[in-house]
Amino acid sequence: MTQEQITYLVFGIVIVLALTFDLGLLSKKNKVVTIKQALFQTIFWVGLSMCFFGFVWFEDGKTLALEYISAYLMEWSLSVDNIFVFILIFSSFAVKEKHFGRVLLLGILMAIVFRIIFITVGVALVERFHFVLYIFGAFLLYTGIKMFSSGEGEEKDPHDYAIYKWIKKVLPLVPHDGGGKFSIMENGKKKYTMLFVVVLMLAAIDLVFALDSIPAVMGISRHPMIIYTSNIFAVLGLRSLFFLLRGAVNKFDYLQQGIAIVLVFIGVKMLCEHWISQWFTKQQQVGISLGVIVLCIVGSILFSIYKKKKGVPDEVEDGSINL
């Protein structure tokens, strides 16, 4: 077996064992996940990702390992945006807290399947048509600038999302959760509950976010193994991160600006790849990318915390999200 095949094999085994452990020992059906459990699960998934980083360094070398950790951190930070929208969807469709874990799990597993398809198509396009990279770069540049300059604004009701309107047209629905079921029989006909609708919406929303994150990762590394593994590890850790941050995600007011700067940086890097390669080696480029990602994400989080301590903006007393 080649080194790359060994890495894929180890990655597959690790994911299967980790999911078995997470679902069998750390998660229970219809149970509310506490902050302590969420912290333990987050440490578990992040620690596993770091162990894989060490394995890639040992098996495939320093450069690929740094590309992996840069891509993983990029995806992990972008997950915070996912969490905010997930919270909005759960609130809008009145999902009971005891169902959060199961709905998130199925939504995320569906999202992984969609991402694998999206990554495969993206990699194939870049390999065949190199100019696609410049399109991705321009898109990231535009997205980053738009994200940085956008205000808070009023969040759109998930009932107005195009995906929900489409689901209503193609599936027979009932306006309740079916007591925790995804489908029920009503008047001899199979109908789908709001829990099933939320699962589909979570997967679809993640795919929308992937339109930004996957091109961003491709700006860090062109290696399919790095793109696949960093994405899957970050998305699998999203469920525990949701439970850990759902009460605090709205406190990171400036994280969006930090992510925006990273997207602009990677977009410029992709557009100027030809000239940058003449000045910096591949390893130097990876090191610079990692430094920019860490600096922007950590800096924006710390700045958000600092602003909160200064009393800006006002806190919501009951801990709920001010929509």
ABEGO torsion letter per residue (X at the ends): XBAAAAAAAAAAAAAAAAAAAAAAAABBBGBBBBAAAAAAAAAAAAAAAAAAAAAAAAAAEAAAAAAAAAAAAAAAAAAAAAAAAAAAAAAAAGBBAAAAAAAAAAAAAAAAAAAAAAAAAAAAAAAABAAAAAAAAAAAAAAAAAAAABBAEBBBBAAABAAAAAAAAABBBBABAGGGBABBBBGGBBBBBAAAAAAAAAAAAAAAAAAAAAAAAAAABABAAAAAAAAAAAAAAAAAAAAAAAAAAAABAAAAAAAAAAAAAAAAAAAAAAAAAAABBAAAAAAAAAAAAAAAAAAAAAAAAAAAAAGOBBBBAAGBBBX
